[in-house]
Amino acid sequence: MQSPSPFHPRALAGRVALVTGASRGLGLEIARGLGEAGATVWLNGRDPTRLADAVGRLLAEGLQAHALPFDVTDAAGRLTAFHRLDAAAPTGRAALDILVNNVGLRDRRPLESFVPGDARRLIEANLLAPFELARLAAERLPDTGASIINITSIAGPIANRGDTVYTMAKGGLAALTRALAAELGPRGVRVNAVAPGMFATETNAGFARSAETADHLRERSSLGRVGEPAEIAGAVVFLASDAASYITGHTLVVDGGYLAHF
């Protein structure tokens, strides 16, 4: 499925975006959507080779894209990455207009199998890293047209067995979204979140496209199907654009009606 284009193709022209975890899956589709809307997009990932391939694909599509490899949980790596953004910015121009905190780490297993270090690793990637990246971004974001978008999950407001730490972290990320919106609102910086439901990404395509999952979604969701990765882009582009200029502190659920259906 091609990326939806519900907005003016130049809605984000002249803006610079950073998307974490963008070498594949939802992150790559978000980066593509922002690029199609006219933004210059920096793609982040830990694997330089995979990241270079993703950037190459966007460049081949005529989009403005750059690679920014670093581990979001590494403090020195984060700082070096933002210094690179600073160096790339034209004189007198903000280094960044849009930050999309997309990186997510999941570890499904029973509560009793976790030790403190395991939980800390997930909290670091899913909650503390977005906080630190938002803090670094806030120092650079302009007061007009800037936004931070956190990719949370429907696992924040609802829960299932064997997913305790991820649910805790994503619930915290939704709370962080509201807190940052209150903190940065007086400056004109908007902070929102997108909560995806079930999407058939590379990492979970087997599960997402299984007959069992298809049966579950037909019964449990309004649209009755799994989401395609490209279908996430429109929500992020909307929240990053001036079309959402009076929206902040909000979590936009993109789940085919999973939370609304019973």
N, C-alpha and C positions, 0 to 999 in steps of 0.2 A: 504494500500500500504506500502511495506517495504521501509526502508530508502535506498536511492540509495547509491551505493558504487563505485564511479568512480575513487577512488584514492587508492594508496597503503594502506593496512589496518594498517600500522604502520607509516604513514606519519607524525603524531604528537606525536610519542612515546617520553616519557620523558618530555613532556610539560604539564603545568598546566593552566587550563582555568577556568574562572568565567563567568557564563551565568546568567544574571538577568532575572527575570520573567520566571523561568524554571520549575515550578511545573506542567505545562500543555501546550498544544497548540504548537505554533512554538518554544517557548523557550525549551520545553522538547525535541522536535525533534532535535533542534540544539545541545543540550547537548548530546543526543544520538549519533549524527553524529560525534561530536568531540571525544567522548569516543570510538567509533568504529575505529577511526583513531589513537587510542593509547594514547590520552591525559587523564590525571587525571582531572575530571571535578567537579567543585564546583557549585552546583545548588542553586540559590537564589530564595526566595519567601517570602511573608509575613505570610503565613499560615503554621506553623510548621508541622501540621498533614498532609496536602496535600503534602508538600515538602518531608516529610519522605517517603510517599507512592511513589512519583516519584523517589527518590533515590533508594528505595527498588527495583523498577522495573528495573532500570539500573544495579544494583548489581546482580540481578537474571539473567541478560543477560551476566554476566561476565565482565562488565565494571567497571572502577574505578570511583566512584562517592561519593560525600560528600554533606551534606546539609549545607547551610549558610543562615539561616533565618534572614532577616532584611528588613526594609522599605527603598527603595532607596532614598526617599525624606527626610529621617531623618539623619541629619549630624552626630549625635553621633552613630547611628546604622551603618552608612557607615564606620566610623573610627574603631569601634569595630570589624567589619567584616574583615577589612584589617589587623588589629593586629592579628586576628586569623589566617589569611593566612600566616602572617610573622612567627607566632609560629609553624605552621605546616611545614614550609619549612626546608629541611635539611640544615645543616651548609654549608655555602658557595654557596648556590644555590638560584636563584631568587625565590621569593614567587609566581610570576605570569608571564606567558608568553603570555596569550591571554585573552582579556576582550571582552565580547559580551554584549553590551548595548541593551537588548531586551525589557525591560519593556515599555509598552505603555498604555496610558490612553486616552479614547475617550469619548466624550460627544456631541452627535449629537443633536443640537437644533438651532432654529433661533437666529441670532445675537442679536436681541432686548431682548431676555430672559436672556442674560448673565449679571452678575454683576462682578465688578473687581475681587472679590475673586474666582469666578468660573474659570475665565481665568487663574488666577495665579496658581491655583491647577494643571491645565493641563500643563502649561509651566514648572512648578516645576518638574513634573514627566517625561515629554517627552523631555525636553531640559536641564534644569539646573542640574538634577540628573546625566544624562550621562556626562555632563561637569565635575562635581565634582568627579565622579567615574574614569573618564579618568585622571584627575589630580592626584588622589591617585595611580592609576595604573602606571602612568608615572614615579613615584618615585621608582617603584619596577621593571619595565620591563627591561630585559637585552637588550643589543644593537644588539643582533643577534637572529633572529627567532621570534621576538615579534611583536604582532599586536593588534590593537583595531578595532573592527567591530561594527558599529552602525546599528541597524535595523530601517530604516526609513520607507517610504511608498510611493506608487505612488501618495498618497495625497499630497506629497510635491510639485512635478512639475505640477500637475493638481488639479483642485478644483471642488467642488460641493456645492450646497446650504445646509445650516444647518450644516456645518462642519468647520467653520472658524478657531477656535482656534487650533484644531488638525492639520489642514493644515499648519497653521502658525508655529506651533511647529516642525512639521516634516520637513518643508522647512528649518527651523533654524538648525535642526540636520544635514541635508545634508551640510549646510554651515560650521557647526562645524567640520564635517568630513574633509573638505578641509583645514580648518585652523589648525587642529591638525596634519594633514599630513605635512603641511609646517613647523609647530613648531617642530615636533618630527623626521622628516626625517633625519636631520643631525646626529642623534643618531642611525639611522638604524631601527627605529620603524616605521612600516607601519600602516596607518589608512585608512580604507575603510568603505563602507556602503553597505547594501543590502536593496533594496526597494521591499517589497512584494506587490503583487496585491491581488486579492480575493482568500483567503484560507478558507477552511471549518474547522475552529477550533471549540473547544467546545462552546465557547462563542457566535459564530455567525453561527453555523451549520444550524439552521433553516432557516435563511435568505439566507445563501450561497447555500443551496441545494433546494431552492424553485423553482417552475416552472418559475416564473417571472425572477429570476436571471439566470437560465439556458438559457432562451430565450435571455436575454440581452447579455450574454457572447458569445452565438453562433453568434450574430450579431456584437459584439463590440471587440472581441478578436481573435487573430490568431488561437489559439488552441481550442477555443470555449468551454471551460469548466472551472470549478473552480479548484484551486490547492488543493492538499492533503498536510496536514502539513509536512509529511516526505520529500516532494519535496523541502523544503527550506534548508535542511541540506547540500546538496552538494555545494551550493554556499558559505556557511560560511566556510566549511572545506577547500574548494579551497583557499579562501582569507586568511585563517589562515596558510596555508601550504607554503612550500618553492616553490611549483609550481607557486605561485603568488609573488615571491620574488622581482619583479620589478614593482609591481602594488601598488600604493598608491594614496590617494586622489580621489578614484574612487567610484561611486555608481553603483552597479550591480543590474539591475532591474530583478526581478523574478516574472513575471506577465502573463505568457502565451501569450505574445504579445499584451497586452491591450494598452500600450502606442504607440506601433508601428502600430496599426491597425486603420483604419478609413473607 
